[in-house]
Amino acid sequence: MSQLLAHLDYLDEAVAIVSTRIAELLRPFAREMELLTTIHGIKQRTAEVLLAEMGPDMRQFPSAGHLASWAGLCPGQNESGGKRRVSRVRKGNRWLRAALITAALSASRGKNSALAARYRRIMRHRGHHKAVVAVAHTMLVTAYHLLVRKATYQDLGASYLDQRYAQRLTKRAVRALEGQGYRVTLERAA
């Protein structure tokens, strides 16, 4: 038992030494670390992985979609004859993807955040795994935009997606009625 405890102490010291070295190397990127940690589910270690794998300069990626494709967090495309088949996510940067999946699992357990609401919304129709990957994709796209714009993350809240969905549903219904030849005037019920 004493050998196991001594080995555990050795490992703790090794982790502390490596953590100190990582902190020294990331000191020039303190602002980027601060921006990334404003996203729900992304803490110090995850932000370190994001910066180490993506880099702080996003000019190498023309868009957030390119970054998501490089990371392997974009939806797979398997369509033939107009039918979409079940497909897997692409192969990409496994370290970045693993860190974002872990962060997405953490963010999905939140109560009143847009990421948790997104998870719950997708999970109802697609299942747990696809919902977690979708939240990880959203986090990656958010991180891209934060690093490009040098802005902090502002959570829109859990009801934001529901409000957008209600607006889209209303517009779709109005277009359907106008397509049938009706003139539609919307009025709020009392």
N, C-alpha and C positions, 0 to 999 in steps of 0.2 A: 504494500500500500504506500509505503514511504517513497519507493521508486516512482510510482505513478504520480504522486504529488510533486516530486522533484521534476519530473518530466513536464508536468502541467505548468509549473513555475517557469521552466525554461521556455516553453512555448509562449507563455504570456509575455516574457521579456522579448522574445523574437518578434512577436506581433507589435509590441510597443516600439521597437527599433524601426521596423518597416513602416509603421504608421507615422513616425516622426519624419522619416525620409520622404514619404509621400506628401506630407504636409509642407515640407520644405520645397519640394518640386512644384507643388500647386499654389504656392504663395503668390506668384505673378497673376494667377487666374482666380483671385479671391472674389472678384465681382461676378464672374461667370458662375462660380460655385454658389454664391449667394442667390443669383437669379434662378438657378436650377432647383435649389432647395425650397423655393416658394411653391413649387408644384406639390400637391397633396400626394403622399406616398414616396416622394423622393427625399431621402435624407442624405447625410454626409457621404456615406460609403457609395451609395448609388450615384450621387453626383460625381464622385471621383471616377467611377467606372465610365460614366457618360463622357466626361471630359477626356479621359485616357483613350477611349475608343473612337470618339467622333472628332475630338480636337475642339478648341474653342472658336476656331474660325470656320464659319459655315459657307464661305465662298467656294469651297470645293464641291458643294452640292448645289446644283442649280435651283432645286425646289425641295420642299419637305417630302414630296413623293419620291424623289430620288434617294433621299436619306432613308426613308422607310423601306424602299426596295433594297438598298445596300445592307440595311440591318436585318432584312428578312422578316419584316413585320407588315408587309403589304398583303392584301388578300390574293390568293392564288386565282389564276384565270384558267378554267377548264370548261370551255364552251364549244359545243359542236352542234350544228344544225339548229341553233337558237335555244338549245337546252343548256342550262348551267348545271354542271355536276359538282359534287362535293370535291373540294381540293384542299391541299395542305398549304401552309405558308411556305414561302421560298426559303432556300438555304441562304444564310447570310452570316453576319458577325454574331457568333454564338455567345460571346461574352456580353455584348450589348443587349442582345435579345433576352438572355437569362436575367440580367439585372433589371430590365424593364418589366419582364413578366413578374418578377418578385415584387417590384414596386406597384405594379397594377393589382396584384393580389392584396397588397396592403391598402391601396386606395379604394378598392372595391368594398372594403369593410367599413368605410366611412358612413356617416349618417346624412349629412346635409351638404354634399358636394356634387358638382356636375359629373365628376368621374364615377362616383358611386351610382349616381342615377343612370349614367350611360351603361354601366355594368348590369344593373338590374333590368334595364329596358332590353338589352340584347340577350341576356341570359334567359329571359322568358321564351324567346323564339328559337334561339340557336344553341343554347346550352352553356355550361360553365366555361369550358375551354375556349370556345370562340369568343365569348364575352371578355375573357381576360386578355386575349390577344388583341381584341379591338380596343380595349382600354390602354394597353401598352402602346399600340399604334397612336392613339390620341395623345398619350404622354410624350411620345417621341416627336410628333408634329408640334406639340406645344413647346417642347424644349428647343426645337429648331427655330421657331418664331421668337422665342425669348432671347436666344443668343444672337439672332439677326437684328432684332429691334432694340436690344439692350433694355428691355422693359421687364417689370415684375409680373408675376402671374396673378390675375384677378379671377377668382372663382365666381362663376355666374350663378351658382346655386343649383339645387336639385330641381327646382320648378322651371328652370329656363328651357330645358328640352321639352317639357310638357307644354309650355306656352307656345314654343315654335311649332310643335306638332299640331296643336289646336289651330294655329293660324294657317298652316299648310292644308289641313283638312277643310277649313272654311273656304280657302281659295279654290281648292279642287272642286268642292261642291258648287260654288258659284260658277266656275268655268263649265262644269257639266250642264248646269241649267241654262247658261247663256248659249252653249252649243246646241241646245234643244230649241232655242228661239225665244227664251224668256228674258225679260229685263229684270234684274235682281237688285233690290235695295236692301241692305242689311241694317237692322235696328236691334239694339240690345234689349233683351227682355227685362222687365222691371224686377 
